[in-house]
Amino acid sequence: MPETYSYHSLYIERIQYTVNSALSHHSQLACFFVTLRFPQNKVCRDDHDAISRFIDALKYQINIYIDVKRSQDKRVHSTTLHYIWAREFGIRNENKHYHVVLILNKNTFHQLGHYSLPDSGPGSLANMIQRAWCSAIKLPVGSYANLASFTPEFPCMWIENNAPFQRTHAEKRMFYLAKYYSKRTGDNKHSFECSQSSPSLLNGRKRT
């Protein structure tokens, strides 16, 4: 693995645009860094729509979370879901996986929470991510939750009021997704994607 990478300039611009878009919706951002993998037995690895289903399933999970909290008379801030994802392949084993950055309102989610699945209820944001990925690849979350993994160091970074220090460090992490290394081209499949500039406001009640 090289110590330095070459980066796709258009991807860098799109990452910065996505952060700007998120900040236009929320002054306090929480950026979560996730890796989504497929089973070792190659089940569903050729399913190129899994990442889109993951995003849709996560929106559904967040809406349920907000509905449950509000039904308990708890105040919950609404949030958009901005995202960045990169499709990559292992250099040695060719295993396809996705690196994903999820950008949410920090007043809604400021940390991933516990990783162990609860017996009932929506659980933590980490649990929602686990459920959404297993739903996307059509496997039981009880057995395959670990296919959605989180970096042991700084799985979440904050950008508060567009603070330069916080933004610089968070974007440096995000730029990893813009590297040329370990991406595959020529198969007519997207290797990189970002959310639209005005995604739905997730609160279980209305859309923008």
C-alpha positions, 0 to 999 in steps of 0.5 A, spaced: 500 500 500 502 506 498 504 511 503 501 517 499 495 517 494 493 521 488 487 524 488 481 525 483 480 533 483 473 532 481 471 528 487 475 533 492 470 538 489 464 534 490 466 532 497 467 540 499 460 541 496 457 536 500 460 539 506 458 546 504 451 543 503 450 540 509 452 546 513 447 550 509 442 546 513 445 545 519 450 549 523 452 543 527 455 537 523 457 530 526 460 526 520 461 518 521 466 514 517 463 507 516 466 501 512 460 496 508 463 490 506 460 483 503 460 476 506 467 472 504 462 467 501 461 472 495 454 473 496 451 479 493 457 482 491 455 483 484 449 487 487 451 494 485 444 497 487 446 495 495 449 502 496 443 505 494 438 501 498 443 502 504 441 509 504 434 509 503 434 504 509 438 508 513 433 514 512 427 509 514 431 507 520 432 515 522 425 516 521 423 511 525 428 513 531 425 520 531 418 517 531 419 513 537 423 519 541 417 523 539 412 518 541 415 518 548 415 526 548 422 527 547 425 533 543 428 530 537 431 535 532 430 533 525 436 532 520 438 531 513 442 525 511 448 528 506 453 522 504 459 520 500 461 513 498 466 510 494 466 503 492 473 500 492 476 493 491 481 489 496 488 489 492 490 482 494 483 479 495 479 483 490 473 484 495 468 489 494 467 494 499 464 501 500 467 507 504 462 511 507 461 518 510 454 520 513 453 527 515 448 528 520 445 534 524 449 534 530 443 536 535 440 529 532 446 524 533 452 526 536 455 519 536 454 512 534 452 510 541 453 502 542 454 497 537 451 491 540 444 490 538 438 491 542 432 487 544 427 492 541 427 499 539 431 503 534 437 502 538 443 507 537 445 510 530 450 504 529 445 499 530 441 503 525 447 503 520 448 495 521 440 494 520 440 498 514 446 495 511 444 488 512 437 490 509 440 492 503 444 486 502 438 481 504 442 478 510 440 477 517 442 483 522 443 478 528 449 474 524 452 479 519 451 486 523 459 486 523 459 487 516 458 495 517 464 497 521 467 503 524 474 505 525 476 504 532 479 511 532 475 517 531 469 514 528 465 521 528 468 528 527 464 534 528 464 541 524 461 546 529 459 553 525 464 551 520 470 552 524 476 551 520 480 547 524 475 542 525 473 542 518 480 541 515 481 535 519 474 532 517 475 533 510 482 530 510 479 524 512 473 524 507 479 526 502 481 518 503 475 517 499 477 521 493 484 517 492 485 513 485 488 507 489 484 501 489 478 503 485 476 500 479 474 503 472 471 501 466 466 497 468 460 502 467 459 502 475 460 508 479 466 508 484 464 515 487 457 518 489 455 524 493 448 526 496 444 531 492 444 538 495 437 538 498 436 532 501 429 530 505 429 533 512 428 526 516 423 527 522 418 522 520 413 528 518 415 532 513 419 533 507 423 539 504 
